Amino acid sequence: VQIVESGGGLVQPGGSLRLSCAASGFTFSWYIMSWYRQASGKERELVATIGSAGTSTQYTDSVKGRFTISRDNAKNTVALQMNNLKPGDTAVYYCNAARRVPPANYWGQGTQVTVSS
C-alpha cells in the first residue's frame, strides 16, 4: 500500500494551493478518503472527507466555503483545493484511506502547508 501526498508549500494569506494524493496497492474505490492536518503542538484534525463514490463530502467548519475535496476513482487520486488560505491553515496535511468492513486505515507521509506573509 502506498499513499503519497504532494502540492504543499509556502503561500501568502489569501492565496491558493491544490494538494494531491496518489494511492496504490488497494482497491481505491472501496475506501472513504479524507484529508487531515496537524499543526505544530496540536492534535491531528479531520479537514475533509469524500465518500467512496465521490458523491458525498463533509468539511470541518473552519474550511467550509474555502476548501473542496474531490476524487478520481479511475486514477486512484484525491485532491484538496484550498482557497483563501489563512495563517491558521498552516499544518502538515495527511491523506487517509479508510474502510469499516473489513477494517483498514492507511496514511500518507504528509505534506507541509505554510501560510505566511
C-alpha positions in Angstrom: 0.0 0.0 0.0 1.2 3.5 -0.9 -0.3 6.9 -0.3 1.7 9.8 -1.5 0.8 13.5 -1.0 2.1 16.4 -3.0 1.4 20.0 -3.6 2.3 21.6 -0.3 4.4 24.7 0.0 4.6 28.3 1.2 1.7 30.6 0.2 0.7 34.1 1.3 -2.6 34.7 3.1 -5.5 34.8 0.7 -3.6 32.5 -1.7 -4.5 29.0 -3.0 -2.9 25.6 -3.1 -4.0 22.3 -4.5 -3.0 19.1 -2.7 -2.9 15.8 -4.4 -2.9 12.3 -3.1 -2.0 9.3 -5.2 -2.9 5.8 -3.9 -1.9 2.3 -4.9 -1.9 -1.2 -3.5 -5.6 -1.4 -2.6 -9.0 -1.1 -4.2 -9.3 2.7 -4.1 -12.9 2.9 -5.0 -13.9 0.9 -1.9 -12.4 3.4 0.5 -13.6 6.7 2.1 -10.8 9.2 1.5 -10.0 12.1 3.9 -7.6 14.9 4.4 -6.4 15.5 8.0 -4.0 18.2 9.2 -1.8 18.6 12.2 -0.4 21.9 13.3 2.7 22.1 15.5 1.8 21.3 19.0 -1.8 20.4 18.2 -3.7 17.2 17.7 -4.4 15.9 14.2 -7.8 17.0 13.0 -10.1 15.9 10.2 -10.4 18.6 7.5 -12.5 17.0 4.7 -14.0 13.6 3.7 -15.3 12.2 0.5 -17.4 9.1 0.1 -16.2 6.1 -2.0 -18.4 7.1 -5.0 -17.4 10.8 -4.7 -21.0 11.9 -4.3 -20.9 13.0 -0.6 -18.5 15.3 1.1 -18.0 16.7 4.6 -15.8 19.6 5.9 -14.8 20.9 9.2 -16.4 24.2 9.9 -13.3 26.3 9.7 -12.7 25.4 6.0 -16.3 25.3 4.7 -16.6 27.5 1.6 -12.8 27.7 1.1 -11.7 24.0 0.6 -13.0 21.5 -1.8 -12.3 17.8 -1.8 -12.6 15.7 -4.9 -11.6 12.2 -6.1 -10.9 10.4 -9.4 -11.5 6.6 -8.9 -10.2 5.9 -12.4 -6.8 7.5 -11.5 -6.8 6.5 -7.8 -6.3 10.1 -6.7 -7.9 12.5 -4.3 -7.4 16.3 -4.2 -7.9 19.1 -1.8 -8.3 22.6 -3.4 -7.6 25.2 -0.8 -8.6 28.8 -1.5 -8.4 32.0 0.6 -5.8 30.4 2.8 -5.2 31.8 6.3 -2.3 31.5 8.7 -4.4 29.2 10.8 -4.3 26.7 7.9 -0.6 26.1 8.4 -0.1 22.5 9.2 1.2 19.2 7.8 -1.7 17.7 5.7 -2.2 14.0 5.6 -4.2 11.9 3.1 -6.1 9.0 4.7 -7.9 5.9 3.2 -10.4 4.1 5.4 -13.0 1.4 5.3 -15.0 -0.3 8.1 -15.7 -3.8 6.8 -13.1 -5.3 6.9 -11.4 -2.6 8.9 -8.5 -0.8 7.2 -6.8 2.5 7.6 -3.9 3.9 5.6 -1.9 7.1 5.9 0.4 9.1 3.7 3.6 10.7 4.9 2.2 14.2 4.9 2.9 17.5 3.0 3.7 20.8 4.7 1.5 23.8 4.0 2.6 27.1 5.4 0.5 30.3 5.1 2.6 33.3 5.9 3.4 36.8 4.5 
